[in-house]
Amino acid sequence: MDTKNDPKWCRRRYILLINRKKSKAVILDNFVKRYEKLRSRVSEWSLIMDMLREEFPCRLVMITLTIHKIKDYSPGMIRDYVKKLKRQLGNNLYGFAWVAEMQKRGAVHYHLCLCMKKYTRVKTPDTSGMWEWGSSNIITARTAYYLCKYIGKERQKDLSRYPKSCRVYSVSYRLPEGAVKRFYDNNRNDKKAQLEIIEAKKNKKDLWEFIGATVTKGYAEKVLKPLDMDLTE
């Protein structure tokens, strides 16, 4: 399937940031940023879920969702299935994470990991009617990090192969009160505090501009090394 010129597949990949004071520019690769965020969030989720299993009796399940016909794809497919799943499991669901993967034939399919109370059962998505667009498979997982193997594949990093409306991952937590929840809440608060410090100091640094949005020079250099350019007003 040729997706290069198909507007349904064409993503805006690069952002140009300029520093007028120093007459420099940097190009940010959105695909790099999105993939790094995917790896970070899914790895963090896996860590939290494996910690939770040491505190509470849990069951881990991996679900694969396949789309038979490429033309049937829509971005709301996975969202609708997860909504049904959350209604079915209720408070028995401690957290879930999913990643999208492109098959060689050009179809999107999904790998979904669930962390639930022990002995909780999950209906098979396709035979139960909760997933209407293809086949599905359910297996028991030994570790939450099982999901991470799907984000390490080389073709997974090429986001140009995905429809532009396609979310490539999602993570969610519904943690019971306990040591793991306190750890997660403290970790989240620490990250918020770090962001507030960066925001407070931002105006004291050289700013890079893009249509009114600004990021610091350090942030830009972490994503992609800057390129010197002659800029005109």
Secondary structure, 3 states (H helix, E strand, C coil): CCCCCCCCCCCCCEEEEEECCCCEEEEEEHHHHHHHHHHHHHHHHHHHHHHHHHHCCEEEEEEEEECCCHHHCCCHHHHHHHHHHHHHHHHHEEEEEEEEEECCCCCEEEEEEEEEECCCCCCCCCCCCCCCCCCEEEEECCCHHHHHHHHCCHHHHCHHHCCCCCCCEEEEECCCCCHHHHHHHHHHHHHHHHHHHHHHHHHHCCEEEECCEEEEHHHHHHHCCCEECCCCC
